Amino acid sequence: MQDHTIPLIQSDAVLFGVLAAILGLVFYTQQHKAKFWQKFYGVVPALLLCYFLPSLLNTFGLISHDSKLYYVASRYLLPAALVLLTLSVDLKGIVRLGPKAGIMFLTGTFGIIIGGPIAFIVVRSVFPETFAGSAADDIWHGMTTLAGSWIGGGANQAAMKEIFEVPDDAFTKMIAVDVLWANLWMAILLIMAKRAEKIDKKTGADVSAIERIKLKMETFQSQNARNVNLNDLIFILAIAFLVTAIGHAFANWIAPIINENYPSLKKLSLGKEFFWLVVVATTLGVILSFSKAKKLEGGGASAVGSVFIYILVATIGLHMDVMKIFDDPVVFLIGGIWIGIHAILLLVVGKLIKAPLFFLAVGSQANVGGAASAPVVASAFHTSLAPVGVLLAVFGYAIGTYGAWFTGILLQMIAH
C-alpha cells in the first residue's frame, strides 16, 4: 500500500527559507555566551547539526522529494565555494613553514589515501558476509566521501558524493563515521597539545621554527583583514561564478568526447561532467591564488565560500534519513582502522624526522578536520599559530578533490 500523505513543505522557496532559518539558529546558538551552548558545541560540531536538523524534515516526511535545491547547490554553489576556498591558499607561505610542516601534512594525506583501502581489505576479510552483493559497492562508494572530508573538507566530500554517485543511505552512515572518529582523534590531539613541551623534549624535536612562525603569524591577520564592502562582495561573486561557468563549459565539452571515444576511461570517472566541473574549479582557484584576486581573501572570499558550503550541507541533509545511521556498525569499524592508520603513520614519521608535535597535530587536522578544527588545534599550542592551521587546511581543500578521487579509484580496484 502506497503512502499518499501530502508533505507539509512542497515549495522550494519555502524550503530554502526553512533551511536558512535552521542555519541561522545553529550559528546563533553556537556563538551564544550561555554555558549550556558552550558545553553543547564543545561536544557536538555545528557542521553536524547543519546536516542533522534538515535531515529530520526528510525522516519525518515533511518535505517533497522533488526538491531541486540540492541540484542547484551542488552544481552552482559547490564549484563556486571550491574557487573561493582555494583562492586564499598561500603556497609560498606553506613552503616558508619549512620541510617538516609539509612532510607531516603530506604524511597525513598519504595515511588517508592508503588507510581507506587497507581498512576496507581488513574488515572485508573479517566480515565477508557484510560485503556480499551490492553492499560492498555501497561501502566503498561511501568511503570516497569520507576521503574527501578527511583530506579536504565539506566541499570535497560533496564532490565525491556526486563523482562516485554515492547513495544517500551510504552517505548518511559516513557522515556519522566522520563525526565520531574525527572528533575523537581531535580530542586526543588536544590532550597531547597540553603536553607538547614534554613530548618534544623526549623526541628531541627542534621547536625553533615554531617560534619564528609565531612572530610571522601574529601580523598575518592584521595585514590582510579589512572591512567587507560591496565592491569586494561583487568581485568575489563575479570570480566565483565566472570560474564555475568555465568549469561547466569545459565539462560539457570534454565529458561527451571521453564517453564517445575513450569508454575505458569511464571507470576512472573521467566521463562524468561533474568530475571535470570540480577539477576545473579547484585548479583555476589555485591558479588565481597567484594573482591579484588573492587579495579578495581580505574582503571575505573564504567566508562567502563557507556560506555556500553550509547551504550545500543543509540541502544534503534533506536527502538523509537519520534512522539509517545504525543499520551498519561495520562502517564504524572501517573508520576506526582508517583513522588509526593515519595516526600511526604520523607518529612514526614524526619520530623519524624529529618533527615538533605542533606540525604533527596541525598536519593531521588540516586533513581530517579541515578549516574548522585545524585552527582550533593550532591555537591550543599558541593563539598566534591559528593561521597556520588555516593555511594548511586551505591547502587541503586544494588537493582534497584529487586525493579523494585517487582513493576512490584504489577502493574501486580493490572492491572488484
C-alpha positions, 0 to 999 in steps of 0.5 A, a space after each residue: 500500500 502506497 503512502 499518499 500523505 501530502 508533505 507539509 513543505 512542497 515549495 522550494 522557496 519555502 524550503 530554502 527559507 526553512 533551511 536558512 532559518 535552521 542555519 541561522 539558529 545553529 550559528 546563533 546558538 553556537 556563538 551564544 555566551 550561555 554555558 549550556 551552548 558552550 558545553 553543547 558545541 564543545 561536544 557536538 560540531 555545528 557542521 553536524 547539526 547543519 546536516 542533522 536538523 534538515 535531515 529530520 524534515 526528510 525522516 519525518 516526511 515533511 518535505 517533497 522529494 522533488 526538491 531541486 535545491 540540492 541540484 542547484 547547490 551542488 552544481 552552482 554553489 559547490 564549484 563556486 565555494 571550491 574557487 573561493 576556498 582555494 583562492 586564499 591558499 598561500 603556497 609560498 607561505 606553506 613552503 616558508 613553514 619549512 620541510 617538516 610542516 609539509 612532510 607531516 601534512 603530506 604524511 597525513 594525506 598519504 595515511 588517508 589515501 592508503 588507510 581507506 583501502 587497507 581498512 576496507 581489505 581488513 574488515 572485508 576479510 573479517 566480515 565477508 558476509 557484510 560485503 556480499 552483493 551490492 553492499 560492498 559497492 555501497 561501502 566503498 562508494 561511501 568511503 570516497 566521501 569520507 576521503 574527501 572530508 578527511 583530506 579536504 573538507 565539506 566541499 570535497 566530500 560533496 564532490 565525491 558524493 556526486 563523482 562516485 554517485 554515492 547513495 544517500 543511505 551510504 552517505 548518511 552512515 559516513 557522515 556519522 563515521 566522520 563525526 565520531 572518529 574525527 572528533 575523537 582523534 581531535 580530542 586526543 590531539 588536544 590532550 597531547 597539545 597540553 603536553 607538547 613541551 614534554 613530548 618534544 623534549 623526549 623526541 628531541 624535536 627542534 621547536 625553533 621554527 615554531 617560534 619564528 612562525 609565531 612572530 610571522 603569524 601574529 601580523 598575518 591577520 592584521 595585514 590582510 583583514 579589512 572591512 567587507 564592502 560591496 565592491 569586494 562582495 561583487 568581485 568575489 561573486 563575479 570570480 566565483 561564478 565566472 570560474 564555475 561557468 568555465 568549469 561547466 563549459 569545459 565539462 560539457 565539452 570534454 565529458 561527451 568526447 571521453 564517453 564517445 571515444 575513450 569508454 575505458 576511461 569511464 571507470 576512472 570517472 573521467 566521463 562524468 561532467 561533474 568530475 571535470 566541473 570540480 577539477 576545473 574549479 579547484 585548479 583555476 582557484 589555485 591558479 588565481 591564488 597567484 594573482 591579484 584576486 588573492 587579495 579578495 581573501 581580505 574582503 571575505 572570499 573564504 567566508 562567502 565560500 563557507 556560506 555556500 558550503 553550509 547551504 550545500 550541507 543543509 540541502 544534503 541533509 534533506 536527502 538523509 534519513 537519520 534512522 539509517 545511521 545504525 543499520 551498519 556498525 561495520 562502517 564504524 569499524 572501517 573508520 576506526 582502522 582508517 583513522 588509526 592508520 593515519 595516526 600511526 603513520 604520523 607518529 612514526 614519521 614524526 619520530 623519524 624526522 624529529 618533527 615538533 608535535 605542533 606540525 604533527 597535530 596541525 598536519 593531521 587536522 588540516 586533513 581530517 578536520 579541515 578549516 574548522 578544527 585545524 585552527 582550533 588545534 593550532 591555537 591550543 599550542 599558541 593563539 598566534 599559530 591559528 593561521 597556520 592551521 588555516 593555511 594548511 587546511 586551505 591547502 587541503 581543500 586544494 588537493 582534497 578533490 584529487 586525493 579523494 578521487 585517487 582513493 576512490 579509484 584504489 577502493 574501486 580496484 580493490 572492491 572488484 
